[in-house]
C-alpha cells in the first residue's frame, strides 16, 4: 500500500523548501526598524552557499500595523528590498502576517486593547484588512513562494473552540486570495492540536486542511529517551500526513546553549532524514543566525538561550546544523526529491479514531495514551526494520484494507465496527496484532473491545472493576511454541512501568486460540488464533505502554516480537539487518530507482552488512557497497538494484 508524501506545488511546478526562519542579526523582531540591506544580503548569501533555497520571514505586527487602518510605509519598503535580496540570492521566502508571538514573548499592536483575536468582529476585520493589503503589495513579487497567516498563534491568541478557529482562519485565507495571493497558504499554528497531541486547542489539522495548502509542524519537544527523541518529529509528521496535504517541517531546531556541537549536528541529521522517510517534503530550520549583539533586547534579555538557535553564529559563520543542512541539500538533489515517493508497505500502525474525534466521555489522558503508545510502536517497528504506514481509523469505525500486518499497540479504544472488520481482515489473510492496555486512566477499566473471543480465541478471566496488577519488575515472556524466528524456549524480557491503571495485564483463558508464550507464572501472554489465510495475535501485556512510560529504554525487546510478526505475516522488507539501532527505509524514484536510507542510533561508529533479498546495494556512483560504515548517529544513502 502507498504511503503519502505529497510535494508542494507552487504554480504548476513541484517545489522542495529547504531553508531557515529568518530574523536579521541587526534586530531580531525589530529588524524592520533597524534594517541593514548589506547585512541581510550577506546573511542570505551564506544560506544560499550551503544549499538553502528559501526563508520564512515575518511581518512583525506592532511595527507593520501601527494603527487600525494604516501600514508603516518604511517597514513595507524595507520588506520590498528584502524580497529583492532574495531574488538576487536565487532564493524565495514565505512571509508570515500576524507575528505577535516570538521566542518567549508576546507583542500586541498598541491599539489591540485586549480584544479577542478570533471573536471580536471589528478586530478580525482589521486583521483581514492588514493581510489583504500586505498581500496586494507583494503577491506579484517572484520571491514570494507562499504565505503563513500567523506564528504559533495558540500561544498568542490562546485556544478557542474549533468552529471559531475555523471561521477566523477561513476569513484570513480569503483575505490572502482577495489581495491577489495565489501562492500556497497555511495557518502557521504549529500543528499542536488534537490529532498530534491528544489536546484539543481548537486548531484541528483535519479542519484546517480545508483552508491550508500544506501542514507545518513546529517540533521542539523534549524526551527522556534518545531514540524516541530522534523519531519524535517523524512520528508527528506521520500523524500530520494522514490528512493528505504536503507536510513541511515549518519549525525545528535547537539552541546551542543546550547541546554540544556534535549533539546539535546529530539532532539535525536525525530529524532531517527521519522526517524525509516519514513523508515530509519541506524543512525550515529555526533559525538563520545568533543574536549575541541583542542581549539587552527582549526577548533575548530574559530568555538568553533564545539568542543561540542560529544555524550561523553572530558573525555569519556556519554552525554544525547548517553543515548538516548542506549535506541534506546535496542528498535531496541526488535523489531528485520532487520525483521520489516513499516505497509501498505491507504493514499498518493503527491510530484509533478516539484521538481525533473527541468522542463524548473520552478524556485527554486516553488520547495522550494513544499518541504515546503509537509513538513507541513506531520506534519498535523501526528497530525491527518494518516500514509502516501510520493509518487512522475512520470516525465511528473502519480501517483501510489491503495491509498484510496490522499493529494495534497497547490499545484501549477502537470502534465496534473496526473490531468486526479485523476479523474479516484476518480471514482474508492479514495478521492482526493487538496488545491490551487500560492506559493511565481509571475510567471503565476493562476491555473496550468487541468480538474478542471470535478474534483472538480467548475469554476474559478477570474480576469486574479491578485492574490486575503486574507485580514483577521484569515481565518475562517464554515462548512455548515457535513463532516466526522466536523458537520455543526463547524468552523476552520487559521492564514493567506505569501507574496503578497502566501497570496491569489482561487475564484470559484460551478457548480456540493457541497460547504460544506464557509469563513467569504460566499465564497466557501471547495467543494466536488462526483465521483461514490469516491470524490474530494477542499480547495480554501492554508492552508498548510499559516502554512509553520509561526513560532511556530503547531499544527494548518489543522489536523482536514485531520482527516475528513481520515474518509470520510475510511482510516484504527490502533490507534486513540484525541491529535494532540502525534504521532503514526505501524511497522510489519515478524512473524506478530505489534509494535506501540508513540511520544509525549508535553513539559510536558502527559497521553493518545489510541483507538485501533479491538485490544489491551500491553507492550512488554504482560502486558496490555490501557493508556500510556509519558515523555516530550517522546517515547514509545507497542505491538498491533489484536482481
MOCORBEL-V344378 format. One record per backbone hydrogen bond with DSSP energy under -1.0 kcal/mol. CO is the residue of the C=O (numbers start at 1). NH is the residue of the N-H. E is the energy in kcal/mol with one decimal. If there is no record, write none. Layout:
CO|NH|E + CO|NH|E
This chain:
1|345|-3.0 + 8|15|-2.7 + 10|13|-1.5 + 13|10|-2.7 + 17|283|-3.0 + 18|53|-2.8 + 19|285|-2.7 + 20|56|-1.7 + 21|288|-2.0 + 24|27|-1.6 + 24|28|-2.6 + 27|30|-2.5 + 28|31|-2.0 + 30|33|-1.3 + 36|40|-2.3 + 37|41|-2.0 + 38|42|-2.0 + 39|43|-2.7 + 40|44|-2.5 + 41|45|-2.2 + 42|46|-1.9 + 43|47|-1.6 + 44|48|-2.8 + 45|49|-2.7 + 47|52|-2.1 + 48|51|-1.9 + 53|92|-1.6 + 54|20|-1.2 + 55|94|-1.8 + 56|22|-2.8 + 58|60|-1.2 + 60|63|-1.1 + 60|64|-2.2 + 61|65|-2.1 + 64|72|-1.5 + 67|70|-1.6 + 72|76|-2.2 + 73|77|-2.4 + 74|78|-2.5 + 75|79|-2.4 + 76|80|-2.1 + 77|81|-2.0 + 78|82|-2.1 + 79|83|-2.2 + 80|84|-2.0 + 81|85|-2.4 + 82|86|-1.5 + 83|87|-2.1 + 84|88|-2.4 + 85|89|-1.6 + 86|91|-3.1 + 87|90|-1.1 + 92|55|-1.6 + 93|145|-2.9 + 94|57|-1.5 + 95|148|-2.4 + 96|59|-3.0 + 97|99|-1.5 + 98|151|-1.2 + 99|61|-1.3 + 100|107|-4.2 + 105|102|-2.6 + 109|112|-2.2 + 112|115|-1.3 + 116|120|-1.2 + 120|124|-2.9 + 121|125|-2.2 + 122|126|-2.0 + 123|127|-2.1 + 124|128|-2.5 + 125|129|-2.3 + 126|130|-2.4 + 127|131|-2.7 + 128|132|-2.7 + 129|133|-2.8 + 130|134|-2.3 + 131|135|-2.2 + 132|136|-2.4 + 133|137|-1.6 + 134|138|-1.5 + 135|139|-2.7 + 138|141|-1.9 + 141|144|-1.6 + 143|93|-3.1 + 147|186|-1.6 + 148|97|-2.2 + 149|98|-3.0 + 152|155|-1.6 + 153|157|-3.4 + 161|165|-2.2 + 162|166|-3.0 + 163|167|-2.1 + 164|168|-2.5 + 165|169|-2.8 + 166|170|-2.4 + 167|171|-1.9 + 168|172|-1.8 + 169|173|-2.4 + 170|174|-2.2 + 171|175|-1.5 + 172|176|-1.8 + 173|177|-2.2 + 174|178|-2.7 + 175|179|-1.7 + 176|181|-2.4 + 177|180|-1.4 + 184|147|-2.2 + 185|213|-2.6 + 186|149|-2.4 + 187|150|-2.0 + 188|152|-2.6 + 190|218|-2.0 + 193|196|-1.3 + 193|197|-1.9 + 194|198|-1.0 + 199|201|-1.1 + 201|160|-1.2 + 202|204|-1.1 + 204|208|-2.8 + 205|209|-1.1 + 207|210|-1.7 + 208|211|-1.6 + 208|212|-2.8 + 215|248|-3.0 + 217|251|-1.6 + 224|552|-2.1 + 225|229|-2.3 + 226|230|-2.2 + 227|231|-1.7 + 228|232|-1.2 + 231|235|-2.4 + 232|236|-2.2 + 233|237|-2.4 + 234|238|-2.2 + 235|239|-2.5 + 236|240|-2.1 + 237|241|-2.5 + 240|243|-1.4 + 241|244|-1.9 + 246|215|-2.8 + 247|281|-2.5 + 248|250|-2.0 + 249|284|-3.0 + 251|219|-2.4 + 252|286|-3.4 + 255|258|-1.9 + 260|264|-2.5 + 261|265|-2.4 + 262|266|-2.5 + 263|267|-2.1 + 264|268|-2.1 + 265|269|-2.6 + 266|270|-2.8 + 267|271|-2.6 + 268|272|-2.9 + 269|273|-2.2 + 270|274|-2.3 + 271|275|-2.2 + 272|276|-1.7 + 273|277|-2.0 + 275|280|-2.6 + 276|279|-1.3 + 282|249|-3.2 + 283|19|-2.8 + 285|21|-3.5 + 287|311|-1.5 + 291|294|-2.2 + 292|295|-1.1 + 294|297|-2.2 + 297|301|-1.5 + 299|303|-2.0 + 303|306|-2.3 + 304|307|-1.8 + 305|308|-1.5 + 307|291|-2.2 + 308|256|-2.7 + 311|319|-2.7 + 313|316|-2.1 + 317|313|-2.4 + 319|322|-1.1 + 319|323|-1.5 + 320|324|-2.0 + 321|325|-2.3 + 322|326|-2.2 + 323|327|-1.9 + 324|328|-2.4 + 325|329|-2.6 + 326|330|-1.8 + 327|331|-2.0 + 328|332|-2.7 + 329|333|-2.1 + 330|334|-2.1 + 331|335|-2.1 + 332|336|-1.1 + 332|337|-1.6 + 336|339|-2.5 + 337|340|-2.5 + 339|590|-1.7 + 341|588|-3.4 + 346|404|-1.9 + 346|405|-1.6 + 347|389|-2.4 + 348|407|-3.0 + 349|391|-2.3 + 351|393|-2.6 + 352|355|-1.8 + 353|357|-2.8 + 359|362|-1.3 + 363|367|-1.5 + 364|368|-2.9 + 365|369|-1.7 + 366|370|-1.3 + 367|371|-1.6 + 368|372|-2.6 + 369|373|-2.7 + 370|374|-2.0 + 371|375|-2.5 + 372|376|-1.9 + 373|377|-2.2 + 374|378|-2.2 + 375|379|-2.0 + 376|380|-2.5 + 377|381|-2.6 + 378|382|-1.8 + 379|383|-2.4 + 380|384|-1.7 + 381|386|-2.9 + 382|385|-1.3 + 389|349|-3.1 + 391|351|-2.9 + 394|397|-2.3 + 398|394|-3.0 + 404|431|-2.7 + 405|348|-2.9 + 406|433|-3.0 + 407|350|-2.5 + 408|435|-1.9 + 415|419|-1.6 + 416|420|-1.8 + 417|421|-2.2 + 418|422|-2.3 + 419|423|-1.2 + 420|424|-1.3 + 421|425|-2.9 + 422|426|-2.3 + 423|427|-2.2 + 424|428|-1.7 + 425|430|-2.5 + 426|429|-1.7 + 427|533|-1.1 + 430|535|-2.0 + 431|406|-2.6 + 432|537|-3.6 + 433|408|-2.2 + 434|539|-2.3 + 435|411|-2.0 + 444|446|-1.1 + 451|455|-2.5 + 452|456|-3.1 + 453|457|-2.0 + 457|511|-2.9 + 457|513|-2.0 + 459|509|-2.1 + 463|466|-1.4 + 468|505|-1.9 + 473|496|-2.4 + 475|494|-2.3 + 477|492|-2.6 + 478|518|-2.4 + 479|489|-3.7 + 483|486|-2.1 + 485|487|-1.1 + 486|483|-2.9 + 487|490|-2.4 + 490|479|-2.9 + 492|477|-3.1 + 494|475|-3.6 + 499|503|-2.9 + 502|504|-2.4 + 503|470|-2.1 + 507|461|-2.6 + 509|459|-2.3 + 514|528|-3.0 + 516|480|-2.0 + 516|481|-1.4 + 517|525|-2.8 + 517|526|-1.9 + 518|478|-3.0 + 519|522|-2.1 + 523|519|-2.2 + 525|540|-2.4 + 526|516|-2.5 + 526|517|-1.5 + 527|538|-3.0 + 528|514|-3.4 + 529|536|-2.5 + 531|534|-2.6 + 534|531|-3.2 + 535|432|-2.6 + 536|529|-2.7 + 537|434|-2.4 + 538|527|-2.3 + 539|436|-2.2 + 540|506|-2.3 + 541|543|-1.9 + 542|546|-2.6 + 543|547|-1.9 + 544|548|-2.4 + 545|549|-1.5 + 547|550|-1.8 + 556|559|-1.2 + 557|561|-1.1 + 558|562|-2.4 + 559|563|-2.6 + 560|564|-1.9 + 561|565|-2.4 + 562|566|-2.5 + 563|567|-1.9 + 564|568|-2.8 + 565|569|-2.5 + 566|571|-2.7 + 576|611|-3.1 + 579|582|-1.5 + 581|601|-3.9 + 583|599|-2.4 + 585|597|-2.6 + 586|343|-2.1 + 587|595|-3.1 + 588|341|-2.5 + 589|592|-2.2 + 593|589|-3.2 + 594|640|-3.4 + 595|587|-3.1 + 596|638|-2.7 + 597|585|-1.4 + 598|636|-2.2 + 599|583|-2.9 + 602|633|-2.7 + 606|630|-3.4 + 608|628|-2.9 + 611|576|-3.0 + 612|615|-1.9 + 614|643|-2.7 + 616|641|-2.8 + 617|625|-2.4 + 618|639|-3.1 + 619|622|-2.3 + 623|619|-3.1 + 628|608|-2.3 + 630|606|-2.3 + 631|634|-2.5 + 634|600|-3.2 + 636|598|-2.8 + 638|596|-3.2 + 639|618|-2.3 + 641|616|-2.4
